[in-house]
């Protein structure tokens, strides 16, 4: 059954603005896939995805990469149902692939403070990869807490609280086919209904 049949409000109605629509996402994924494939031509890569946020982005992006690749995931926690990071990133799952002498592409959903990516990069570097590059869906224009820039960027977005296409607030809105700014009054609701 469709939401229209059930008379249920769409999560899209919780967005203040849409920053990146579905068409722009598909187009940019294709461009990123071509660029990554060209940069690593003739090599196998290991893709390390930081989940949950990057799961949709990674799934769509790796289908655009025309190279042999391995995939592993790492889970990191830092938001805890808040609109801003509330603690130092904590790695709560480990990388299982052997990355010694392997070309590694680390993928995350969003680069804002730089804390999460810099911490995972540090962990991966200790594993002895042949090379290490980073890719983010979004580069949020906010002051970094650490000096960090991604090698590949999908979109640059303003310093707003964004959701959709894998990005969440309190594990909600990941399924939206676009990226938008969550209405301010919903960013810290007293209780979900």
C-alpha positions in Angstrom: 0.0 0.0 0.0 1.1 3.5 -0.7 1.2 6.3 1.9 -1.5 8.0 0.0 -3.8 5.0 0.5 -3.1 5.1 4.3 -3.4 8.9 4.7 0.0 8.9 6.4 2.1 12.1 6.4 5.3 11.8 4.3 8.6 12.4 6.0 9.3 14.8 3.2 6.9 17.2 4.9 9.4 17.5 7.8 12.0 19.2 5.5 12.4 22.9 5.5 14.2 22.9 2.1 15.5 20.4 -0.3 19.2 21.0 -1.0 20.0 18.0 -3.4 17.2 16.3 -5.3 17.2 12.7 -6.6 18.3 13.7 -10.1 21.3 15.6 -8.9 22.3 12.7 -6.6 22.2 10.2 -9.5 24.2 12.5 -11.8 26.9 13.2 -9.2 27.2 9.5 -8.3 27.9 8.7 -11.9 30.5 11.4 -12.1 32.2 10.3 -8.8 32.2 6.6 -10.0 33.9 7.6 -13.3 36.5 9.7 -11.4 37.3 7.0 -8.9 37.5 4.4 -11.6 39.9 6.5 -13.6 42.1 7.4 -10.6 42.5 3.7 -9.6 42.5 2.3 -13.2 44.0 -1.2 -13.3 43.9 -1.7 -9.5 41.7 -3.3 -6.9 40.5 -1.2 -4.1 39.1 -1.9 -0.6 36.1 0.3 0.1 35.5 1.0 3.9 32.1 2.4 4.6 31.3 4.3 7.7 27.7 3.2 8.5 24.8 3.7 9.1 24.9 7.1 7.5 26.8 6.2 4.4 25.1 2.9 3.6 22.8 4.2 0.8 25.5 6.4 -0.7 28.0 3.5 -0.6 25.6 1.0 -2.1 24.8 3.4 -5.0 28.4 4.6 -5.5 30.1 1.2 -5.7 27.7 0.2 -8.5 29.2 3.2 -10.5 32.8 2.1 -9.9 34.2 0.0 -12.7 37.0 -1.8 -10.7 37.4 -4.9 -8.7 36.7 -4.0 -5.1 36.3 -5.4 -1.6 33.8 -3.9 0.8 33.9 -3.7 4.6 32.0 -1.5 7.1 32.9 0.2 10.3 30.4 1.7 12.7 31.1 4.9 14.5 28.9 6.7 17.1 29.1 10.4 17.9 25.7 12.1 17.6 23.4 10.1 20.0 20.1 11.5 18.7 21.4 15.1 18.8 21.7 17.6 16.0 25.4 18.2 16.8 28.1 15.7 17.8 28.0 15.2 21.5 31.1 13.2 22.1 34.4 12.1 20.6 33.7 9.6 17.8 33.7 6.0 19.2 34.5 3.1 16.9 32.0 0.4 17.8 32.8 -2.1 15.1 36.2 -3.1 13.7 37.5 -3.4 10.1 37.8 -7.1 9.2 39.6 -6.8 5.8 43.4 -7.1 5.7 44.4 -3.7 4.4 48.2 -4.2 4.3 49.4 -3.0 0.9 45.9 -2.4 -0.4 44.5 0.7 -2.0 41.8 1.9 0.4 38.8 4.3 -0.2 37.1 5.4 3.0 33.6 6.6 2.5 31.4 8.6 4.8 28.1 10.4 4.5 29.2 13.9 5.8 32.3 15.8 6.6 31.6 18.4 9.2 33.9 18.6 12.3 36.4 16.2 10.7 36.7 14.2 13.9 35.2 11.0 12.6 37.1 10.8 9.4 40.4 11.8 10.9 40.0 9.1 13.6 39.2 6.3 11.1 42.0 7.5 8.8 44.4 7.1 11.8 43.2 3.6 12.4 43.5 2.6 8.7 47.0 4.1 8.3 48.2 1.8 11.1 47.0 -1.1 9.0 49.6 -0.3 6.3 47.5 0.4 3.2 49.3 1.1 -0.2 47.2 4.3 -0.4 44.3 5.9 1.4 41.8 8.3 0.0 38.5 9.6 1.4 35.1 10.2 -0.2 32.1 12.0 1.4 28.7 12.6 0.1 28.5 16.0 1.7 31.1 18.5 2.8 29.3 20.8 5.3 30.6 24.3 5.4 31.2 24.5 9.1 34.4 25.2 11.1 36.4 22.0 11.4 37.7 20.8 14.7 40.6 19.1 13.0 42.3 20.0 9.7 40.8 17.6 7.3 39.6 17.7 3.7 38.1 14.8 1.7 39.7 13.6 -1.6 36.3 13.2 -3.3 33.2 15.2 -2.4 29.7 14.8 -3.7 28.2 18.1 -2.7 29.1 21.1 -0.6 26.3 22.1 1.7 25.7 25.0 4.2 26.0 24.6 7.9 22.4 23.3 8.4 21.1 20.1 9.9 20.6 17.8 6.9 18.8 14.5 6.5 17.8 12.1 3.8 19.6 9.7 1.5 21.1 7.8 4.5 21.6 10.8 6.8 19.4 10.7 9.8 18.1 12.4 12.9 17.6 9.8 15.7 17.6 7.1 13.1 14.8 8.7 11.1 14.7 10.1 7.5 17.4 7.9 6.1 15.0 6.6 3.4 14.3 10.0 1.8 15.4 10.1 -1.9 16.8 13.6 -1.5 18.9 15.6 1.0 17.2 18.4 2.8 17.3 20.6 5.8 15.2 19.3 8.7 12.7 21.9 10.1 14.3 23.5 13.2 11.4 22.6 15.5 12.0 18.9 14.7 15.8 18.9 15.4 15.3 18.3 19.1 11.8 17.2 19.7 10.8 16.6 23.3 9.5 13.1 22.4 8.7 11.2 19.2 5.0 10.5 18.8 
